[in-house]
C-alpha cells in the first residue's frame, strides 16, 4: 500500500499521509520521498493551484521515527558528516519544496503534529485543525535540534519569544491555543475539517491562477526585502498581471456586472 494517497479535484491536489500504524512518521519508509515527489509533481502541473496535506489515522504526523533514531538506521545512520548529508538530501528537501512552491499549501491537522510533523504544518501557507489537533516541538526532549529547518519556520509564525518557549520546553499546544498563536487559522468542529478545507481550497483554486501565483511570491518576498526593493518588485509583478488574459477576462466580467446592476 502506498505511503501517500494522491487525488486531484477542481484544481486542488489532495495529499494524504497514509502510514497510520507509525502515526505518519516522516522517516523510516518511503513516505518522505513520496511527499517531496508529489509536491514537485503538483508544482509542475498546470491543472493544480492548491495542495492540501492531510493524514489518515489518529495523528497528523509524529515527525521522525524514534525507533530508527534509537537504532541509528535510515536517516539517522552514519557518522556526523554522513548525517549532515542525510538531512540535506531528505527532510530538508521537504522544507525547501514547501518554502519555494508557487502553489498555495494548506495543512488539515486532525490530530497531533509533533516534531518534524509540526514543521510540516508550519511549512504550509494555511493551517486548519480539528479540536483533536495539538502541536509540540519535541526535539529538545530527544537531545537534538530541529534539523529540518523548524527553527527558521517557528519564529516566523509565532514570534521570537514564543518560539523560544515552545522550542525549549517542548510543551504541547492545544488547538484553541494554536489559533491564538497563529499556528492555526481556525479550529473546525469535529467531523467538518475535510469539507471546510476543501471549500477553502476550491475558493482559492477558482481565482485567476497567475494572480494567485504572483500574490504568493509577493508575500514571500515581503519577509526579506526592504521597502524600496519591494515596491519595485510589486510594480513589476503588477505590470505582468495587467498583461494576462485572466486579468482581461476578470475586468470584462466585472464591467458587465456593473452594467447589469445599473
N, C-alpha and C positions, 0 to 999 in steps of 0.2 A: 504494500500500500504506500502511496506517495506521502512524503512528509509534508507536502504543501498542496492544498487544493486551490485551483485557479478557475475563475469563472468571470465572464465579461457580459455586462448588460447595460444598455443605454449610456455607453461611453465610460462606464465605471468598471475597473478591474478589481475583482474581489480576491484577495489572497488570504487563505485561512490556514493557520498553523495547525497541523494535524498529527501531533505527537502527544496526545493527552496522557499516555502512560508515563511519559517523562516530564509531565507538566510543561510541555512545549519548550524544553531546554534547547537553546540555540546551538549548542555544541554537542558533539557525540555521535551524530549521524549526518545525513545529507540535508537537514533542514536549512542550515545556514546558507549553503551553496545554492539550494533551490530558491531561497528567498531573494538572494542577491541577483540570481539569473532572471527571476520573474520580474523584479523591479526594472532591471535593464531592458528586458523584453517589452514591458509596458511603456517605458520611456521612448522606445523606438517605434511604437505603434501610433499611427495617425488616428486610430479609432478610439483611443483611450485618453481621457483628460484627468481622471481622478483614480487614485488607488486607495482601496480600503484594506487595512490589515486587521484581521480578527483571529480568533482561535477557537479550537474545539476543547471541550473538557472544562474542568473547574478552574484552570489557571490561564491567564493570558500568556505569560512566559516566565519560567523560573530562571532565565538567563543562562549562565554557564552551568555545565553538568558537573556537580560536585564530586560524583563518583570518578569521573575522568580526572579531575584535579587531584584527588587522593591517590589515584593510580599512576599519575604522571603520563597519561596517554593522550593521543589525539592532539588537539590544540595545545595541550599543556605538557607535551613531551619535549625532551631535549635540554640542552644547556641554555645559558642566558642568551647567547647570540641566536640560537635556533628559535627560542621563544619569541624574540623580537620579530623575526621574520614571519613566524606563525601568526602572530597578532596582526601584522601588517597585511598579510595575504588573506586573512579570514574575517574576523569580526570587525576590523577597521574598515574593510571594504563595504560592509553594510552601512556603517555610519557615513562614509563618503558618498555612496549612492543616494541615500536619503537626503543628504545635505545638498547634493548637486542636481537633483532631478527638477525638471520644469513642471512635472505633474504635481497636482495637489494631493497630499497624502493625509489620510485620516486613520487614526487608530481607534478601534472599537474594543474597549477594555472591559471584559466581563469576568473579572477575577483578578488575582494577584499578578502584578508586574514587578518582578524582583531583579535586582542587579542589572545585567545587560538587557533583561526583558523590560525594565523600567526605561532604559536608554533607548530601546527600540521605539517605545511610545513617545519619548521625548523628541526623537528624530522626526516625528511626523508633524505636519503643519497644524493639524487639528486633532483633538483627543476628546472622545466622549466615552462615558463609562456608565455601568450599571451600579446599583448600590453595593454589589459584591467587589467592585474594583478597589484595590489598595496598592500602594506603591512603597518600595523601600530600596535605598541604595545600600546594599549589604556588603559591599566589597571589603570594608574595613573589618568586618567580623571575620573574614577569611584571611586577614593579614595581607591583603593586596589593595590595589587601587583600580579605578575604572580604566582598564587598558583599551577599552573600546572607544574612548573619547567622551565618556559620560561626564567628566569634569568640565568639559567645554560646553556641553549641552545644558546641564542642570542650572548653572547660574544665569544663563540666558533666558530661562523660563521662570525661575522663582526669585532671582536676585542673588547677590553675593552672600549676604548674611544667612539667608535661609538655606542656600546651597551648602554652606559650611556646616550648618547644624545638621542637615539631613545626611551629609556625607560622613560626618564624624561620630554621629550617634547611631546611624543605621536604623532609626526608628521607622515604624510603619505609618503611612499617611492614609487615612480613610478617604472614601470617595468624596464625602462632603468637604473635608479639609482640602482635598486636591483641587476642588473648584475655587476655594478661597485663595489658594496659592497660584492659580493659573495653570496648574498641571492639567486639569480637565476643563473643557469648555462648559460642560454641563453634565449632570447626573440624570440618566433616563430611567424611568420606572422599570422595575423588574419585568422582563419579557418583552420590552419595547425597544431595546437597544438596536437590534438589527434593522428594524423598519425605520427608526429615526435616522440612523447613519446613512442608510440607502437614500432616504429622502433628501438629506443634506448633500450627499454625493451627486445625486441626479441634478439637483438645482445648480450646483457649480458646473457640472459637466455640460449643462444646457447653455451656458453662457458662451459668447464668442471665444473660441479657443486661443487665437493669437493674443487677445486682450488679457485672458487669464494667465497665459504664459508670461507676458510682459509684466503684468502686475506682480506676479510672484517674484520674478527677477528683481523688480524694483524694491520690493520689501526686503528681499535677501541682501541686496547691496546696501540698504539703508543702515544695516548693522555695522558697517565698516567704513563707509565713505564719509568724507567731510561734506558740508552743505554745498559748497561751490561745485565740487565734482558731481555730487548727487543731482543737483539741478540740471547740469549739462547732460547727464545720463538720462534724466527724466524727459528732457526736451527731445533727445534723440529717439527714445522709445515712443514718445507721443507722435513724432513725425512718422515713424514706422506704422503705428497703429492707424493713423489717419489714411494711410495708403492701402489698407487691407480691404478686400471685398466684404468682409464681415462687418466692418465699420459702415461702409456704404449702405449695406442692406439694413443694418440696425437704424441708421438715421432715416432712411426712406420709410421704414415701418413706423417709426416714431412720428414723423411728419404726417403720415396717413392717419394715425390715431388722433392727432390734433384736429385734422380736417373733419373726421367723423364726429368728434366731440363738439365741434362748432356747429 
